[in-house]
Amino acid sequence: MRVDVFTIFPEFLEEPLQVSLLGRARASGLVDVRLHDPRDFTTDRHRSVDDTPFGGGAGMVMLPEPLFAAVEATAPQRPLLLLSASGRPFDQQWAAKLASGDGFSLVCGRYEGVDQRVAEQLCDGELSIGDYVLAGGEAAALVVMEAVTRLLPGVMGNDASTTDESFTDGLLEYPQYTRPAEFRGLAVPEVLRSGDHARVTRWRHAQALRRTLERRPELLGGRDLTPEEQALLDEFP
């Protein structure tokens, strides 16, 4: 998979891209991440990438010329997505969609944002990683790249890890435990030590359902519990 990232701060991304899953995926050739600096495509001696907004207001706006020139010169992978607080929410479904293709590209905004012509005429869409504002899109780019990369075959040590976790089936993930079986008077639930795999599976589903109801009920879409789901919650109160 090839990922092109357009950023005026490539150094923000260089070191994180060398460690953990992303670093190993790049080293093994599973992911090819290419960083492009719009400043390299400016035509003035100051290498300007921003200017004041028409109509007045605080802050600066990223110029369209360097971004258009950078994209046109590098022919990046599509879709080309602008990272923006006003974009569509990025979620696990988006990650799976991007992971199913050959690659994608990200434009990191800065300052007060980018010229609207970049969003409308250059990019294929806008993505947001949450309802808050960052100084720029670089941190968001790392979020998107990691969420997508870990879904690629061969990236995780155990590919099954990506099929049994939060949001995969519309629920939050169940609680996890490891050794020791008792720590400071706190014991691992008996069912997990029972050796009864069918019961463990039911317990995990019940806990995922309960956690979702308590923390993220909107993930259930406002629907009522099925009789089977209610029975699971009753079995493991």
Secondary structure, 3 states (H helix, E strand, C coil): CEEEEECCCHHHHHCHHHCHHHHHHHHCCCCEEEEECHHHHCCCCCCCCEECCCCCCCCCEECHHHHHHHHHHHCCCCCEEEEEEEEEECCHHHHHHHHCCCEEEEEECECCCECHHHHHHHCCEEEECCCCCCCECHHHHHHHHHHHHCCCCCCCCCHHHHCCCCCCCCCCCCCCCCCCCEECCEECCHHHHCCCHHHHHHHHHHHHHHHHHHHCHHHHCCCCCCHHHHHHHHHCC
